């Protein structure tokens, strides 16, 4: 600790720490120790300049992805940024002001917290510098600034995910072009190659021989042509996703969590077809939340909140999304449900994480108003679609299956919880996606891709 801050001091000058971990729970254990060590360094005449310290519980202060609340932090440390740290100004070779220190941000297992605070401090420094030139940043468009910090977050996240996100051109410009389509094609091919060549099939066979997994691993492999690492506890990974989501998206401290689950769901809310991804479903005493969660980065990408009194119907039954393997068409294992809700409620909330201070609804301005008018005319009820996770092959997954029951039992249990929480909900039975519908939706390219994978591993 002493050597580290000695090095930082020699390189940058004074240091002011912004500690972004939680003040309660498991993160507080590390935060408390960090605070105590800093206090010890400041009091034992270690020869180091005094280290500044601010503890800002980011998850608590910015609940509900209200990243704009980070302004409270800059109100507290504004004087430190403007005077103690400042910035260097060189006018025609003459240094008129000099930066004297650095802001050191830290958190745990979360890119967003550090990136948001760093982008906020960078924006404040930029505004201060432009102010001396008589330029007010608020009078200019700031899209470029958000893009810079989104790029910064993407660059770091590539260390965790092998490729950048698809449709990046649309995310940044709201326009789709030919170049963006070509880029996505390259990314898709890269991911496809990785899925085939970098598979863990050999490891799955070894783990089966060692007794680490059951024969279910080969059924799962036939279905997806990939196998999971049995050393990773998916139970803990998913429970962690539920805990992180509940901390971030539930903004009201008085809102009590009734339950949280992970389900497969179409990537785009409300669509039955397309790529299925794991999403987090939260139920509180006031609302239901659907969270798009990045398991590699352990972050909430977006969430949608619907109050309980807006939920109209829960329909559950067979949910088949593919017909490529025998396990795909097993009606006992492929079960799911729809949550239908009234979209005209004013309390409905959608927030998307842009990895900067900006967390915005998916639709804005005239486009949103036009859509709302069209929806009012059509009087359509929207829905979320969820499919039960398949029973795993690892030891912890087998234990979870024994405790929770089959996929159908899991869906029944969640439907009962939703019916109990929602006063006016109607529970109905019926296929979410039948076998006949699934056969129509399984395209030729998908069949070819699966056949190629089988050929490779044959």
N, C-alpha and C positions, 0 to 999 in steps of 0.2 A: 504494500500500500504506500509506504513512504517512498520507495524507489520510483514507483509509478508516477506519483504526483511531483516528485522532484524532476523527473524527465519532462513532464507536461509543463511545469513552471519554467524550466530552462528554454523550452521551445516556444511557448506562447505567452508567458507572463502569468498574471493572476488567473485563477480558475474559479468559476462559479458552477456548482453542481445542481442540475435539475434532476431529482429522483422521481421517476414516473410510476414506480410500482405501487401496488395497493397498500393501504395502511392497515388492512385486516386480512386474515387468511394466510395461506402459505407464502405468498409473496412478501408479507410484512416481516417474516422471519429474516429474510435477506435484507430488507429495507432497514430494519432496526439495527442490525449488525453494521451495515454500511454507515448509518448515521453515527453510531458509537465510535467507529474507527476514525471518521472525519473529526469528530469532537476531540478524540485523543490526539490526533495529529496537530490540531489547532492549539492544544493546551500544554503539550510536553516540550515546547521549545525545540522542535525538530529542525529548525533552521529554514523551514519552508514558509512562504508568505501565507497569511490566513486564507483558508479555502472557504468560499461562500457555499451556502447550503439552502436549498428550497425543496421541500417535499410536496409534490403535486400529484394527488391520487387521480390519475388520468381517467380511469374507468368510472370512478364515482362522479367526477366533475363533468364528464362528457358522455354520460349515459344516453342511450338512444341515438348514438352516432352524432350527437350535437357537438361536433369538433370546434364550432365557433366559440364554445365556452372556454377554449384555451386562452381566450383574451383575458380571462381572470388571472391567469399566470403572468401574462405580460404586464398587467396592471401592477402586480406585486413586485416584479423584478425589472420594471421599465427603467428605473433610475440606474440600476446596475448595467443594463445594456447600453444606455445612452452615455453614461459617464465613465464608469470603471472599465468597461470593455471597449466601447466606442468603435471607431474604424479609422483606417489610415487614408489620408488625403494628400495627394501629391499634385501641386500646381506648378507647372513649368520647372520641375526639378526641385521645388521647395516643399518640404514636408510641413504642412500647416496643422495637421492633427495626426495622431498615431494610435493604433489599436494597442491596448495595454493588457488584454486578457482574452479568455475564451470561455464559451458556454459549453459545459459538458453534460450531455443528456444521456440517460440510461433507463432501460426497463428490462423486462424479462419475456423472452419468447414472443415478441410482437414488434414487427416492423413499423406498424402504423403509429404507435405512440411517439417514437423517436422522430419519424419522418414528419409528422404533423407539427411537433414543437420546433423542429429545425426549420421547417418551411415558414412557420410563424415568425421566428427570430430573423430569418433571412429577409422576409418581407418588411419587418420593422426597420432593419438596417437600410434596406433599399429606399424605403420611404424617407428615412432621415437624410440619406445622401441626396436624393432628388429634391428634397425640400430646400437644401442650400442653393440649388440651381433654380429655384422658383417653380418647380414642377410638382404637381400634386398627382400621386399615383391613382387616386380614386377617379380622376377625370379621364383616365385612359382605360382601355380594355385590359383586363388582367388574365385573359385566357392563357396567354403565353406563359405567365408565371405558374399557373396550375399545371401546365403541361411539363414545365421543367421539373417540377417535383414529382409528378407522376412518372416521368422518365427515370428520375433518381430512384424511386421505389421499384420500378420494373427492373432496373439494372441490378439492384441488390437481390431481388427475388429470383433472378435467373440463376443465382447460385444454388437455389433450392429446387427450382423447376427447370427442366432442360430446355424449354422454349418459352417465349413470351405468350401472352394471351392472344387468342384469335380475335379477329375483327377489331384490331387496335386502331385502324384508321377511323372506324365509325365512333369508337369511344372518344377519340380526341377531337374529331371534326364534325361528327354527326352526318358524315357523308360517306357513301360506299363507292369505291372506284375500282377500276380494273387492276391497278397496281396492288391495292389492298387484297383483292381476290387472289392474285398470284402469290402474294406473301403468305396468305392463309393456306394456299395449296402446298407451299414449301414446308410450312410448319406441320401441316397434317401428315405429309409424307415422312417427315422426321419422326413424329410421334408413332406413326405406323411401323416404321423400321425398328424403333426402340422397343415397341411392344412385342415384336416378333423375335428379334435377335437377343434382346437383353432380358429374356424371360428367366424365371426361376424354376423351370420344370425339373431340372436335375436336382435342385435343392429339395423340391417337394418329394421326389422319390426317396431321397436320403432320409428326410424327416419321417416319412411313412415307415421305412425300415427300422428307424430308431424308436418308433412309437410316439413321436412328438405330435403327429396328426393322425386322423382317421382316414378311412378309404374315401370319405366324402371329398377329400382334396382332389381326387381324380374326376369326380362328377363336376366339381366347380371348374376344374381345368378344361374339361370338355366344353363347358358352357361358355367360358370367357377366354380360353386359350392363354390365361395367365394364372399364376398362383401367388398367394400372399406369403409373407414371411411369418412362420409360426412363432418366431421369437418376439414378435410385436403383438401386444395385447390389444386387439381391436376393441374390446370392451372398454379399456381405459382410454383409448384414443377417442372413442365416440362419447364417452362420459365427459371427457375433457372438452370436447366440442360443445356439448350441451351447457356445461358450466360457463365457458367463455361467452357463448351466445347470450345466456341469461344475464350476465354481468353487463354486456355491452348494449343490448337492444331494449331492455326493460328500463325505461327512464324514470318511472314513478317508484319511489322508495316504498310506497304503501301497497304496491301491486305484489300480490303473493303468488309464487310459482306453485302450480298444482302438478305439473308434470313436464317432462322433456324427453323427446325420442329422436332417433335418426331414421330416416326413410329414404328410399330411392324416389326421385321425383324428376320430371322433365326439367331440363336446364332452364327453359323459359316458363314462368308461372302461367298456369291456365292451359298449357298445351299438352295434349295426351301423347303425341308422337315426338320423335327426336331423341337426342342423347339423354340418357338417364344418369343423374348424379346424386350423390348423397346430400341431403339437406336436413336441417334441424327444425323440428316442430316443437314449439313451446306453448304451453297452456297455462294461463294465469287466471286469477279470479275476475279479470276484467276483459281479457282479450286473448286471441290466438296469434302466434307469430310464425312466419315461415322464413328461415334464415338460409341464405346461400353461404356456405362455409368452405373456405380453402383449408383443407386438412394438411397440406404440405407446409403452409405458412402459419397455420393456426390463427386465422383471422376471419372475421365476418365480412364478406364482400358486399352484401346487400341484405335488407330484410323488409318484410311487409307485415304490417300490423292491422288486424281487423277486430273491432270490438265484438264481444260475445253476442250482443243483441242484434248484430248484423248477420250472424250465421243462421242460415235457413234450413239446411239439409245436410245430412251425412249419409252418403250412399256407399255401401261396401260390397265387395264380391270379387270375382275372378279378374285378375289384372295381368294379362299376357302382353309382353312387349317385344318378344322375339319367338321365332319358331325354328331356330337353327339346331338346337340340341334337345334331347329328351327332357332334360330338367326344365327347359324353357316353357314346355307346354303342360307341365304337371299342374292341374288346377288346384290341388291341395297346397302346393308350395307358392304359387304365383297369385297372391292375394293383395288387394289394396283397397283404398277408399278415396272418395271425393268429398271435399268440404266446400259446399256451395254457400256463397254469401252475397249479400246485397251491396253492390258497389256504390250506392248513392249516399252512404253514410259519410258525414263530414269528418268523423274521427279516424277514418282509414289513413294509414301512413305508409309511405314507401320511401326508403332511403338507400342510396347507393354510395359505397365507399370509394372515393377517388384518390386515396392516399395523400390528400393534402387537407387544408382547412375546409375545403368544400365538400359537403355531403349533400347531395341533391336528389330530389325526386326524379324518376325516370322520364316523366313527361312534364314540360313546363310551357308557360306562356300560352300563345294562341293554339298550339298543337293540343295541349292538355284540355283547353276550354272546348275546342272543336270535338275532341273525343268524348268529353263529358256530355255535350249536347246530343251527340249521336247515340250514346248509351242510354240517355234518358228517353230518347224516342223509341229505341228498340226494347227497352226495359228488360235487358238481359241480366241474368244472375251469373256472376263469375264463379270460378271454382279453382281450388288447388287439388292436385292429384298426388297421392302418396302410395308407394308400393312397399310391402314388407321386405326387409333385408333377408336374403337367403341364409339359411343356417350354415354356419362356417364349419371348417374341418379341424381347426385347432382345438387344443385342450380347453382353453378358456371359453371358446365359442360353444363347445359341446356342453359345458357347464351352464352357460347362459340359456341354451335351448332347453335344457332340462328344467331350469327354473321358470322361464317365461312361457314355455310351451312351443307349439309349432307356429309357423308364420300366420296361420289363420287365428290361432289363439292370441297372438300379439295384436293383430288388427282388431279383433273383438274387444280386447281390453281397452285399447285407445279409443275406439268408438264409444264404449260405455262412458269413459272419462269425459269425452266431448259432450255426450248427451246429458250427463249429469251437470256439467258446467253451464251449458247453453239452455236457457229457459224455453225458447220457442223452437228448438231444433227438431226436425223430423228425421228419424232414422229409417232408411229404406235398404232393401237388398236388391242386387242386380249387378250384372257384369260391368266393371269399369271399362275393360277392353276384352272382348271375347276372343276365343281362338280363331274364329272366322275373320274377325277384324284384323287380328294380328297377322294372319297369313297374307292378307291384302297389303298390309303395311310393311312387310319384309321385302325390301328391294333387291334387285339383281346384284347390285354392287356389294351389298351387305353379304349376300350368299357367296359371292366370289371371294370376298375378303376372308370369310370364315373357312372356305375350302382351301385357300392358299395357306392359312395358318395350320390347318390339319395336315396338309401336304408337307410342310416344313418339319412338323414334329412327328410325322409318321416314320 
